[in-house]
Amino acid sequence: MPEYQRSLTIAAAPDELFDYLSRVENLPKYFSGLSEAHGATGGEIHVTAVEPPEATQSGKPEKVESNASFEVDAEQRAIRWGTPALNDHDYGGRLQVTPEGDGARLAVTLHTEHDAPDVINAGIDETLRNVERLVTQKPDLQN
């Protein structure tokens, strides 16, 4: 299964940035294509996303809903998620926040059955830019 990783240095305190990113209700604010996320049961969340036409077999945008694992490791400032084999979409990833200079390095890694590097890397880059934009708009990251 292909793996994609992109990262960006952001002017934010690592702990505050990680706290914001790890709140389930904030996921649709920054994850490209994700339109809804809320807690489900145990270590799972319920998500709704729209896959772009380039990433679907039909060549049309497809709405995908499923429960996904969502594990927060505050000590390592890492989040792991996945939908292994749920709804025929094998997808997972990791988000990692590390200190870098006066800011934080945000790295996103995706594992997906889809092999569309340009589309997937563009989606990760959009997610990173969304986080950067949110930090610029709300420097205290309290919302």
C-alpha positions as CSV (number, residue, x, y, z in Angstrom):
1,M,0.0,0.0,0.0
2,P,1.5,3.4,-1.0
3,E,2.6,5.8,1.8
4,Y,2.7,9.6,1.4
5,Q,4.3,12.1,3.8
6,R,4.4,15.8,3.8
7,S,5.4,18.3,6.5
8,L,5.4,22.0,7.3
9,T,6.9,24.2,10.0
10,I,4.2,26.4,11.6
11,A,4.6,29.4,14.0
12,A,2.8,27.8,16.9
13,A,3.6,26.3,20.3
14,P,3.8,22.5,19.8
15,D,1.7,21.6,22.8
16,E,-1.1,24.1,21.9
17,L,-1.0,23.1,18.2
18,F,-1.3,19.4,19.1
19,D,-4.1,20.0,21.6
20,Y,-6.1,21.8,18.9
21,L,-5.4,19.1,16.2
22,S,-6.3,16.2,18.5
23,R,-9.8,17.5,19.2
24,V,-12.2,15.4,17.1
25,E,-14.6,18.3,16.4
26,N,-11.7,20.3,14.8
27,L,-10.8,17.6,12.2
28,P,-13.2,18.9,9.5
29,K,-11.7,22.4,10.0
30,Y,-8.3,21.3,8.7
31,F,-8.5,17.9,7.0
32,S,-9.1,18.3,3.3
33,G,-12.2,16.4,2.1
34,L,-13.5,15.7,5.6
35,S,-16.9,17.2,6.2
36,E,-17.9,15.7,9.5
37,A,-16.3,14.0,12.6
38,H,-17.6,13.2,16.0
39,G,-17.0,10.6,18.7
40,A,-18.5,7.2,18.3
41,T,-17.6,4.3,20.6
42,G,-14.4,3.5,22.5
43,G,-11.4,4.6,20.4
44,E,-13.5,5.3,17.3
45,I,-14.9,8.3,15.6
46,H,-17.6,8.6,12.9
47,V,-16.4,10.5,9.8
48,T,-17.9,11.7,6.6
49,A,-15.7,12.6,3.7
50,V,-15.9,13.2,0.0
51,E,-13.3,11.5,-2.2
52,P,-12.3,13.5,-5.2
53,P,-13.0,12.1,-8.7
54,E,-9.4,11.3,-9.3
55,A,-9.4,8.9,-6.3
56,T,-12.5,6.9,-7.2
57,Q,-13.2,4.1,-9.5
58,S,-16.2,5.8,-11.0
59,G,-14.3,9.0,-11.8
60,K,-16.9,11.0,-9.8
61,P,-16.8,12.4,-6.3
62,E,-18.0,9.9,-3.7
63,K,-19.3,10.4,-0.2
64,V,-17.8,8.0,2.3
65,E,-19.0,7.4,5.8
66,S,-17.5,5.1,8.3
67,N,-16.2,4.7,11.8
68,A,-12.5,5.1,12.1
69,S,-10.0,4.4,14.8
70,F,-8.6,7.5,16.4
71,E,-5.7,7.2,18.9
72,V,-4.2,10.3,20.5
73,D,-0.7,9.9,22.1
74,A,-0.3,13.3,23.9
75,E,3.1,12.3,25.2
76,Q,4.5,11.8,21.7
77,R,2.2,14.5,20.2
78,A,1.0,12.0,17.7
79,I,-2.4,11.0,16.3
80,R,-3.1,7.7,14.5
81,W,-6.3,7.0,12.6
82,G,-7.5,4.4,10.2
83,T,-10.4,2.7,8.5
84,P,-8.8,-0.7,7.7
85,A,-11.1,-2.6,5.3
86,L,-14.2,-0.6,6.5
87,N,-16.5,0.2,3.6
88,D,-13.9,-1.2,1.2
89,H,-11.6,1.7,1.9
90,D,-8.3,0.8,3.5
91,Y,-7.0,4.1,4.7
92,G,-4.9,5.3,7.7
93,G,-2.4,7.8,8.8
94,R,-0.4,9.6,11.4
95,L,-0.1,13.2,12.4
96,Q,3.0,14.2,14.3
97,V,3.8,17.5,16.0
98,T,7.4,18.2,17.0
99,P,9.2,21.3,18.2
100,E,11.2,23.1,15.6
101,G,12.9,26.4,16.4
102,D,10.3,28.8,17.8
103,G,7.5,26.8,16.2
104,A,6.3,23.3,15.5
105,R,6.9,20.9,12.6
106,L,3.6,19.2,11.5
107,A,4.1,16.0,9.6
108,V,1.2,14.0,8.0
109,T,1.7,10.5,6.8
110,L,-1.1,8.7,4.8
111,H,-1.4,5.0,3.9
112,T,-4.0,4.4,1.3
113,E,-5.0,1.8,-1.3
114,H,-5.2,4.5,-3.9
115,D,-2.1,5.2,-6.0
116,A,-2.7,8.8,-7.1
117,P,0.4,10.6,-5.8
118,D,-0.4,14.0,-7.3
119,V,-3.9,14.1,-5.9
120,I,-3.0,12.7,-2.5
121,N,0.0,14.9,-2.0
122,A,-2.1,17.9,-3.0
123,G,-4.7,16.9,-0.4
124,I,-2.0,16.6,2.3
125,D,-0.6,20.0,1.3
126,E,-4.0,21.5,1.5
127,T,-4.5,20.1,5.0
128,L,-1.1,21.6,6.1
129,R,-2.1,25.0,4.6
130,N,-5.4,24.8,6.4
131,V,-3.7,24.3,9.7
132,E,-1.3,27.2,9.0
133,R,-4.3,29.4,8.1
134,L,-6.2,28.4,11.3
135,V,-3.1,29.2,13.4
136,T,-2.8,32.6,11.7
137,Q,-6.5,33.4,12.3
138,K,-6.6,32.0,15.9
139,P,-3.1,32.2,17.4
140,D,-4.3,31.0,20.8
141,L,-5.7,27.8,19.3
142,Q,-8.5,27.8,21.9
143,N,-11.3,27.2,19.5
